[in-house]
């Protein structure tokens, strides 16, 4: 053992001799051959295999590194940590992210599902019973208007009704005179014409009162209405209020606009080159341009046959499916037209983390304790970071019974759109495995710190 130590120190000194001799010869004789020979002799004398203990130490370090790499694939968080960071989990979703066509458009309501509530007779607005966004039913009172002419019209109707009674009596008298050859025929004819004229006038006034919302059958001298009501022609939502109290309205001045959003449809603008890829029945996904957080679905039911104005685009009409809450006539949208029915497993973009050029997601695994091997290196130098007698204790994978274990699983990325990315798992996972959809970055950071702490 004493000889080995002496040999080691001696060889360390000899390593510098070839360089000194070589430099001396170079500067004096220009020959390098002697330097090479001396170096080979020293190398052969000092060449020796590493001690067996050093080799064992290297194997242990290699095994330790493999264990660390395996353990760094899993970590755990307590329920409190999960709640604080805002980690969200869910099952794998399927999205149509491949073979798609992007287009822009607007939400529209057919004209037969939009209406203006107007008054057929001019008047001053006395009250308005609705506001923008109010839900109304067909026939519901929207506003009231007043005009002195309304009273005159009712008065004329009652007066005409009384005149008809007198005209009927006069006609009956002229018939009796004419039958007794005591009257003139022209008087009978005049009485008949007068009665017919009054009846015609009463019929006209009757219809006008009905259009005004007044029932002629209940109209009496003591029950004249001084105002009229404006009612909603359809059921829907009030999209606009055009009048205010005190303003004058007539048939050309609508009081409010009512839209039935239940018949909302989508008009897309598609370029000519993309037209062959579209067909009736295709499903599309769209979001509001100003609020892309919520996704909606629609189905193509009609494809235009002419260009839309000067834009060189062709209108594609689609029926909005499912929930229409938050959708309003005239909104701009961004849509993705599915060109085939192939769906791919997908996760939110923030569920994917990148490490060393690879992509990973975190899945929930069963709660378990992960034993860590006891690595002890007795008396072996490990360069300047040697660990003598260093031991890693067994650490449970969860800090408490409410902890959740997460495993880092490698995936291959596919197409991305609308906040989702198609993924392919390198290794199969159970069908209903819980996947971290939000907060994967935090888990990955904790896993990285955990690996570094274990390594040192």
C-alpha positions, 0 to 999 in steps of 0.5 A, spaced: 500 500 500 505 504 501 508 502 494 502 504 491 502 511 494 509 512 492 508 510 485 502 515 484 506 521 487 512 519 482 508 518 476 504 525 477 511 528 477 514 524 471 508 527 467 511 534 467 518 531 464 516 529 457 514 537 456 520 539 459 525 535 455 521 536 449 521 544 450 529 543 451 530 539 445 526 543 440 529 550 442 536 546 442 536 541 436 529 541 433 528 534 434 521 532 437 523 524 437 526 523 444 521 527 447 516 522 444 520 516 446 520 519 454 513 520 454 511 513 452 516 510 457 513 514 463 505 513 460 507 505 460 510 506 467 504 509 470 498 506 466 494 502 471 487 500 472 483 504 477 482 501 484 476 496 484 473 500 489 473 506 485 469 502 479 464 500 484 463 507 486 462 509 479 457 503 478 453 506 484 453 513 482 450 510 475 445 506 478 443 512 483 442 517 477 437 512 474 433 511 480 433 519 480 431 519 473 425 514 474 423 518 481 423 525 477 417 522 473 412 523 479 411 528 484 405 529 489 401 535 491 396 536 497 389 538 496 391 545 499 396 546 494 392 544 488 387 549 491 392 555 492 395 554 485 388 553 481 390 546 478 384 543 474 383 536 472 379 532 467 378 526 462 381 526 455 377 530 450 376 529 443 376 535 438 376 536 430 383 539 430 385 536 423 383 537 416 380 544 418 378 550 414 378 557 417 373 562 416 370 569 418 363 571 418 357 574 422 351 572 426 344 573 422 337 572 424 332 571 418 328 577 416 321 573 418 324 573 425 325 580 426 320 585 427 319 593 429 313 594 434 310 600 430 303 604 431 298 604 425 296 611 428 300 617 429 301 619 437 305 622 442 308 616 447 306 616 454 309 610 456 314 605 454 314 598 458 320 594 456 328 596 455 333 593 451 334 586 452 327 585 455 324 578 453 317 579 450 311 575 447 307 576 441 301 581 443 305 583 449 304 591 450 310 595 449 308 602 449 302 607 449 301 613 445 295 618 445 292 623 440 285 627 440 284 624 434 283 617 437 277 620 441 274 623 434 274 616 431 270 613 436 265 618 436 264 618 429 263 610 430 258 611 435 255 617 431 255 613 424 251 607 428 246 612 431 245 614 423 244 607 421 238 606 426 235 613 423 236 611 416 233 604 417 227 607 419 227 612 413 227 606 408 222 602 412 217 609 411 219 610 404 217 603 402 210 603 406 209 610 402 211 607 395 207 600 396 201 605 397 202 609 391 203 615 396 211 616 395 216 617 390 220 612 388 226 617 388 225 618 395 225 610 396 232 610 392 235 615 396 233 612 403 236 606 400 243 609 398 244 613 404 243 607 409 248 603 405 253 608 405 252 609 413 253 601 413 259 602 409 262 607 413 261 604 420 264 597 417 270 602 415 270 605 422 270 598 425 276 595 422 280 602 424 278 601 431 280 594 431 287 596 428 287 601 434 286 595 439 279 598 441 273 593 441 267 596 437 262 591 441 264 594 448 265 601 445 259 606 448 258 613 450 261 613 457 267 608 455 272 612 450 279 610 450 284 616 450 290 612 448 292 606 444 297 600 446 303 598 441 304 591 442 309 586 440 308 582 433 313 576 435 316 573 441 323 575 442 328 579 445 328 587 445 334 589 441 333 596 440 328 602 443 327 607 438 323 612 442 322 615 448 316 618 452 314 625 449 316 623 442 311 623 436 311 616 433 307 614 427 307 608 422 314 610 419 317 611 426 318 604 430 318 604 437 322 598 438 325 592 435 324 585 437 329 579 435 327 572 435 334 569 437 332 562 437 332 562 429 339 565 429 344 562 424 351 563 421 353 566 415 360 565 413 364 568 408 368 563 404 373 564 398 372 560 391 378 556 392 375 553 398 368 552 396 369 544 393 371 542 400 365 544 403 358 540 403 351 541 406 351 537 413 358 539 415 359 541 423 363 547 424 366 550 431 366 558 432 367 563 437 366 570 438 371 575 435 371 579 441 370 573 446 374 567 444 373 563 450 366 560 449 366 555 443 359 554 439 357 549 434 353 550 427 351 546 421 352 548 414 345 547 411 346 552 405 351 554 400 351 560 396 351 560 388 353 567 387 359 572 390 357 576 396 358 584 393 365 585 391 369 581 396 369 575 391 367 570 397 361 566 397 356 566 403 355 559 407 349 559 411 349 555 417 344 553 423 347 554 430 346 548 434 345 547 442 346 553 447 345 560 444 346 564 450 350 570 449 349 570 441 346 576 438 344 578 431 350 582 428 356 579 432 362 577 428 365 570 429 371 566 427 370 559 425 373 552 423 370 548 418 371 541 419 373 538 412 372 530 415 369 527 421 376 525 424 377 527 431 383 526 435 385 526 443 386 533 445 388 537 451 388 545 453 395 548 450 397 550 458 396 542 459 403 541 455 410 542 458 416 542 454 423 539 457 429 537 453 426 538 446 420 533 448 413 534 450 409 531 457 402 532 460 401 530 467 396 524 469 393 522 476 396 516 479 394 512 485 396 514 492 402 510 494 409 511 497 415 511 493 421 508 497 428 511 495 434 507 495 440 508 501 446 510 497 452 510 501 459 511 499 464 509 504 471 512 503 471 513 496 473 520 493 468 523 488 472 529 485 470 535 488 463 533 490 464 527 494 459 524 498 462 520 504 456 516 508 451 520 505 444 516 506 437 518 502 431 516 507 425 513 505 420 519 503 412 517 502 410 520 495 404 524 499 405 528 504 398 527 507 392 522 505 389 528 501 395 528 497 394 527 489 400 523 485 402 526 478 406 522 473 409 525 467 407 522 461 411 523 454 406 525 448 407 527 441 404 534 439 399 535 433 395 540 430 393 546 435 387 551 434 382 554 439 386 553 445 387 545 444 392 541 441 392 534 439 396 529 442 398 522 442 401 518 448 407 514 447 405 509 452 397 507 453 393 510 459 387 508 462 381 510 458 378 515 464 385 517 467 385 524 470 389 529 466 392 536 469 388 541 464 391 547 468 397 548 472 401 543 469 407 548 469 407 549 477 407 541 477 413 541 473 417 546 476 416 542 483 418 536 480 424 539 477 426 542 484 425 535 487 430 532 482 435 537 483 434 536 491 435 529 490 441 529 486 445 533 491 
